[in-house]
């Protein structure tokens, strides 16, 4: 599937005021910061994908969207937001779907201090990339780069390192990979000698580098995503980009990773958060 400038989708068409163009001579539009505390609000916006149905754990969370699973006194999604805040991110968009009102009400009533958060619901399942683009289209923000991550998992990647990789001459996007001793649940990333993404491998037992579900993408790349819906990062967007020779780098972390999407992993969330309290604001 070729990735081309979309004909029917203008991600910021609903944004108020003139569209901000990416200008390499403007220091506010150059990703030059290595210290995440120096990230300017106009440099980066995060989109957290929180719209899934959570089919495998729905019986454990009646009437609650999976990202809102209670963990250590807060919804898991709030811990994701607090991790981003600790990394210096201040503009966060929540892409919601199933039981979206529960997420909206929580962050209206209990906002995270210092964080600008908005919720953008999808009226039907759009896929991971489709939900992301829906949020981009409707949130009214025009950063130089977008950070995408899942609302039902946590990997403590160093955002400053991802941004440093994105400064290199070739890549237009960086994926966070997580080295794990057992990759059988997730499948693994195929990584080239220069850290470039070569593709995705099927699930297999043993160690490997899995997709941590965190992507740092230049805005110029995002605007070339196709208007197809539903649209998946993992099945549609990234394989097409790799096939076209577009450079995507992988930044590997050996830090802890948790996905709360199964009945076995959900009960581990509380201990995971408590062990890593220094990762959160």
N, C-alpha and C positions, 0 to 999 in steps of 0.2 A: 504494500500500500504506500504509494508515494506521499511524502509530506510536502505540501505546497501551501502557498498563501491561501487561506480559506476564502471562498466566495460568499458564503452565507453567514459567516461568523465574524463579527468585529468585537473582540473581547471587551473593549472599553467604550463601545458605542453609547452605552447608557451613562457613562461618567459625566459629571458636570464639568463645564469649562473645556478649554482646548486640551488636546492630548499632548502629554509631555513626551518629546522625542528624546531618544537616547543619544547623548552627545559626549564623545570621548574626550573632548576638551573641557567639559564641565566637571569639576572635581566631585560634584554631588552625584554624578552618573558613572563614576569609575569605581569599580570594586577594588579598592586598594588597602582596605583595613585588615590587619592581621590580628588586632585585638578586638574581640567581639563587643567589648564595652564601648567601642568607638563607632559602631554601626549607626549611621544616620537613619532616621525613620524613612526618608525617601529612598534609601539604598535598597531596602529589602522588605518584603512582606511575606509572611508565612501563611500557607493554606493548609489547614488540618482536615483531612478527609474523615468525616464522622457520620457518613450516611448509610453505612451497611446495615443489613438486617440481623446480623449476628445469629444465623440459623442454628449453629452448633451449641450455643450457650443460651438460647432464648428461654429454655425451660428453667434456667437458673436465675434469670433476670426478668420475671414477669412484669410487663408494663414499663420496662426501663430499656432505653437504647444501650447497646453494648458498651460504647465509650463512656457511658455514665455509670458503669458498675462501681459501687461504693468500695473504695480502697483506702485504708488508713485515714478514715474520717473525711475523705473528699472523693468526688467522682474521679475515675481514672483519667478522664479527659482534662480535668483541671491540673493533674500532675504533668500532663503533656505540655499544657500552657505554661506551667511554672518552670519546666525544664527550658522552654524557649526563652522565657524571661531571664533565666539565669545565664543564658547564652547571649543576652543583649538584644533579643528581638522584642520590638515594642508594638508592631502592627500585625495582628493575627486575625485571619478570616477562618471561620468554622464552616466547612461545607457539610450541611446536614441533610438528612433524608428521613429515614424511619424514626418516628416519634421525635421529630425536630423540635416541637414545642418544649419538651423537657429540657433540652440543651439551652434553648433561648432563655427560658425562665431562670435557669440556674445562673447564667452569666449576667443576666440583668440584675438579679437579686444579690449575687455575690461576685462582683467583678474582681479580677486579680489586680492588685495595686500597680499603677504605672503602665498598664497594658491597655491598648485600644483593641477591643474585640468586637467583631460583628459576625452574625450568623447569616448564611446564604443557603436557603433550602433548595433542594431539587424536587420537582414535582413528580418525577419518575426516575428509576435507576438509570444513570448515565455512564457508569463505569468509572474507574479511578481517574483517568485523564479527562473524561467528560464532566465529572463532578468538579474537578479542579478548574476547567475552563469556564464552567457555569459560574463559579465563585469569582474568577478573574473578571468575567464579563460584567458582573453585577456589583462588585464591591467598591468600584469607583477609585481604585488605587492604581498608580502607575510607577512602580519601583523599577530599578535597573535589573533586579533579579528576584525570582520567586523561590521560596523554600517550600517544598511539598513534603508532608509526612502524614502518617496514619494516626488516627485518634484511638486506635486499639492496640498500639504497640509502642515500645520505647527502646531506643538504642542511643546510648550516650555518645554520639559522634561529636567531635570538636568542630563547631561551625566555622571557627577561624581557619582551620585547616582546609575545609571545603572551599572557603572563599579564596584562600591562597591558590588552590588548584585551579579555580576558575579564572585566576589572573594569567595563567599560562597562555601562550599565544594561540593554541589550537582548540581547546575544549569550549563547547557552548553549554555544557552541562556536566554536573558531577553527581554521581550516585554514592551514597554511603553503603559500604558493605560491612558485614559483621562476620568475623572469623568464629566459627562455632565447632565444637567437637563432634556434633551429630547434626548433619544437614538433611536428614531423611524427610523431615516435615516440610521443607521449604524449597528444595532445589538450590542450585548454586549459580554463581556468576562466573562466566569465562572471562579471564582478565589477561591482557597482553603484557609484553615485557615492559612497556612504558606506563603501565597502569590504565590502559585504555580498555573500555568494555568491548568484548568480542561477541558476546551473546549470553544466552541463558541455558543452563544444563538442566536435564530432568532430575527429579528427586533420586537420591541414592544414599545408601548408608555410608557413614564415615564422616570425617571432618571436611570442612569446606568454607568458602566465603559466601554467605547468603545475602540476598537483597534485604537491606534493613528498612526499606520503604521510605527512605529520605532522599530527596532530590533537590539540588540547587541548580536552577535553570535560568539562563539569561532571558530577559524579556523578549529579545529579538528572536530567539528560538520558539518561545511560546506562541508568538504571533504567526508562526508557520504551521501550527498544528491543524490537521484537517477538521472539517465540521462534522465528520461521521459521529453518530451516537447509536449505541453506547461506544465508548472509546476507552481502551485500557492502556496504561503506561507499559505494562509488562508484556502484553500480547500484541499490541498494535504499534504504539509510538516508538519505543526503544528498538525493537527488532527492525523496524523500517529505517530508522536513523542509522543504525549500524550497517544495514545493507547498502545504504547510500554513501557510506564512508564518512559520515558525520562523527566527529570526535567527541565521545563522552568518556570522562575519566571515572575511575572508581577509587574512592578513599576508604581504606580498610581500617576498621577499629577492632581491637580485641576486647573492648569493654563489654559489660553485661547487656543482654538483650532479652526482652520479654514481649510475647504476643499473647494477649488474653483471650484469643479466639476459640479455645477448646475447653471442655470441662476439666481437663487435666491442668491446663496452664492458668486458668482464671484464679483458682485458690492460691496460686503462688504470688499474686500481685502484691499483697500487703507486705510480705517479707521482702520482696524485691524493692519496693519503695522505701521501706524503713532502712534497708542496708545501704541505700544510695541517697540519703536525705541531703547530702552536700551538693547534689546535682540540681536541686530545685531552689527557686526563689522562696 
